Amino acid sequence: MKKIAYLILAHDDPIHFGKLVRAIDYQSDTYVHIDAKSDEKQFRAECPAGVTFAKRRLPITWAGISMVDALLNLIEEALRFKDQYTHFVFITGSDYPIKSPKEIYTKLTNNSKHEFVRYIDMRESPEHYMKLITRKYFLEPLFRSEKRSIKSIDNILRKYLRRLRIPNRWSDKIIPYCGHTWCALTPECCSYILEFHNKNPWFYKVNKYTFAPDEHYFHTIIGNSPFAANSDGLQIYQGRGIWRLVNFHLICPTLKKWFTLEDWDQISGSDKYFVRKVNSIQGAELVSTIDKELLDKS
């Protein structure tokens, strides 16, 4: 009987993280990358035994290529045992299941060859999405240092470079696709992604300075691959907003809202499998209610 591999990126709120890891613990293994800027010991202290923490930790920059690097690390780690899994499920440390882990497991195992990922052709949305890849954003630090003076110089330099709006020469070798980062992919698809990444350094180079490459790096590889045929796949462009392309998650269109118990009717009536975002302060009552009313591991 195959299991699920949950691949989690986390950077804060170890208490909620611990609850999340326990909530999804059904016929599954968990692989975790903790932002190198965070104290991993706090996360380990909240975890049950058996969780695999990434050996190589990276400092994560919001909307930077480091998000892709960290996910690739987790994929590589989980692929060592790929024959054990039906899917790799990508989530964050601020997610929480709103369906029982058994139901999630059944959904995936009943669709063992399906790629749960959606995307649009970025060429159809020039007013927003094409801006993500046709200019350089310089979001990642150019100089890694703990010295405040160097950090200040680095920030000033990158701000200046962004103002220059330097063109990014996207390759015409490949069609650009964009979608929601948090999806569920088969090990075979993830193996293809990793192989493509390793064999095509030009692709990483052309994505390195784009905005939010985690929302188009994997999607572009999949959309130009044989795995596209067995996925949720290409969607009709319906307007600006990555929330339109969610796979398993209930999210707010603003992408900023933290869910609380006040959102119970929306959460309990949703057909999604996870809610994003939840924390251990405003969301404590919500998590307790979800555990009691919605999650059943039997």
N, C-alpha and C positions, 0 to 999 in steps of 0.2 A: 504494500500500500504506500503510495507516494505522499509526500508532505508538501507543505508550502514553505517557502523561504521568505521571511519578511526582511527587507533591507531598509534600515532606518537611518536618516540623518537627524542628529539632535545637537543642540548647542546650549539649551538652558532648561530650567525647571526639572531637575532630577526627580522630584516627587511625582509629578504627572507622568514623566517618562516611565518610572517604575510601574505605575498603575497600567499604563498602556501595554507594556511588555507582558504583564500578567494576564491582561484581558484578551490578548490574541494567542495565548498559549494553548493551542489545540492542533494536534497533528502538524506541528510547524517547528521550524528553527528560526532564530532571530540573529541577524547580523547588523552591527551598529557601528556607525562612524560618529565620534564625538569631536566637534570642532576643537582644533588644537588650542584655541584661545580659552577653552573651558577646562574645568577641573574634572577629569575623567573619573577620579576616585569617588566623587559624589554620585555619579551615575551607576557605577559598579555597586555601590553600597545599597542602591534601591532595587537591584536586579536579582532575580532568582538565578540559580546555577544553570549553566548551559548556554548562556548568551555569548555570542562571539563578538568581541570588540576588534575593530580594525587595528592592525599592528602599525600601519603607517597613517598617522593622523595629519590632516592638513588644516591650516587656518582658512576658514571659509569666508568669502566675500559675497555679500548679497548681490545677486544678478551677475556674478563673475564666473569665469571658467572653472574655478575651484569647486563649484557645485558638481560639475561634470566629472572632474577628477575624483572626487570623493565617491560618487556613485559607481564609477568604473572600478575603484578599489574594492567596493563591496561586491560588485558583480564577479570580479576575478576571484575573490575569496569564496563566494557561494558556488561558483562553477567547479570548484574542486570536488564537489559532491553532487554535481548536476543530475546524476541518475536517480537521486533520491527525491527530486522535486518535480511538481507539476508546473508551478509558476514561481517567479520572483515578484513579490508585491512591494512596490516602492511607497514608503510613507515617511512622515516626519515625526519628530518627537512631540509635536503639539497636536497630533491627530488622536482620535479615539473611535473605536468601532461602535456603530449603532445598529448592527445586526449581530447575531450570535456568531462566534468564530466557527461554529459547526456549519452554519448557513454559508458563510464566506468560503469555507473549505469545499462544501458541496458544489457551490457555484463554479469554482475553479476546476475541480476534478471532473465535473461533468462536461467541461469545455477544455479538455487538456491540450488541444492544439491551437486554441484561440489566443490571439494577442489583444488584450484589453487596453487599447490605445486609440485615441482619436486625434486627428490633425487636419489642418487646412493647408492649401497651397498658398504660401506667403506671397506669391506673385499676384494673387487676387485681392490683396489688401494693402496696397501701397501707402494709404493714408496713415497706417500704423505699423503693421508688421514688417514691411520692407525696411523701415527705419532701424529695425533691430540689427540688421546684418549688413547694411550698405555704408555704415560709417563706424569709426572706431571710438569706443567709449572709455578705455583705459580705467576700468573699475578695480582691477587687482593692483596692489602696491607694486611699484617698480623697484623699490628697495625695501627689503624686509629688515626691520630693526626695531628694538625696544626703546631706542633713544628718541625722546620727544622732538628734538631738533630735526632729526632725519625724517621722522613721520610728518612733521610740518612741511618740510621741503618737498617731500613726496606728494602730499596732498595738493600743494600749490602747483607743482609741475603737472600732475594729472588733470587738475581743473583747467589749466591753461591748454593742455593737449586736447581736452574735450571741446573747448571753445573753438578750436581750429577746425572742427568737423572734418577730420581727415577721412577720406574715402576708404572703405574696406572693399577690396576687390573680390567679391564673391565669385566663385568658380562656376562657369556654365557647364561643368561636368555633371552637375547634380541639381535636382529640383529641391528648393528649400521648403520644408514643411514645419509647421509650428503647432504645438499642443500643450496640454497640461502635463507637468512633470511626473505627477504621481499616478502611476499606471500599474498594470500587472502583465508581465511578459513571460513567455516560456523560456526555459534554459537554452533551448536551441536558438531562439531569437537573440537572447543575451550573448550567447557564444558568437553569433554572427556579428553583433555590434562590436564586441571586443576585438574580434579578428579584423573587422573593417578598420577600426580605430588604429590598431597596430600596423596595418599594412598601408595605411593612407595618411601619412603625417601632414600632407597638404590640407586635409580636411580639418584637422585640429588647428592648424595654423590659421586657416581662414575664419575659424570660429572664435579664436582666442580673445579677440577684442570686441566681440559683438555683445549686445545687451541680452542678458538672461539666456545664455546658450543652453541651459538645462531645459528650456522650453522648445528647443529646436534641434539640438544635437542628435539625440536618439531618434527623434521623429523623422528627421531627414534621412537617416540611415535606413530606418524601417520602411519609410514611404518609397524608397528607391530599391527595395529588396523584394525577394520572393515572399517574404513574410507579410507584405502588405495585403496580399490576397486573402489571408485568413485573419484579418484584424477588423476592429470597428472601423478603422481606416479613414479615408478621405471624407471630410464633411463639407457641406455647402457653407460658404462664408456668409454669416448672418450679421456681421457687424463687429465692432471692436470689443474685446473682452475675452481673456483666456478662460474665464469661468464658464463660457459656453462649451468648452471642450473637455470638461471634467469626465473622468472615467468612473471612479468609485466614490467620489467625495461630495459631500454637501458643503458648499462654500458660499460665502457672501460675494456678490458681484464686485464689491469694493476691494476684496481680498484683504481687508484690514480688520474686519469685525471678529471679536472674540465671543464665542457662543457661551450662553449662560442658561440657567434653568428657565428664564423668561422665554427662551426659544423652544421650549419643550414640544409644543404642538407641531412646529415645523419639523423638528428632528424625529419625533415619533411617527410622523406621517410620511417621512421621506422613503424613497425606494433605494437610496444610496446605502453604501456599506460603512463609510467612515464620515465623521464630521471633522472639519478643519476650520477654525482653530479653537483649542480648548487649553486652559491652564489650571494650575492647582489652587489658584486664589479665587478669581471670579467664577471658575468652572467647577469647583469642588462639589457643590450640590448637584450640578448637572451630571457629573460622572457617577455619583452615588445613585442617582435616579436611573441612569442608563444601566448600571450594573444590576439594579433590582428589577427593572421593568423590561429591558430589551435583551440582555445577554443571558444566554443559557448554554452552558458547555456540555450538557448531558447528551 
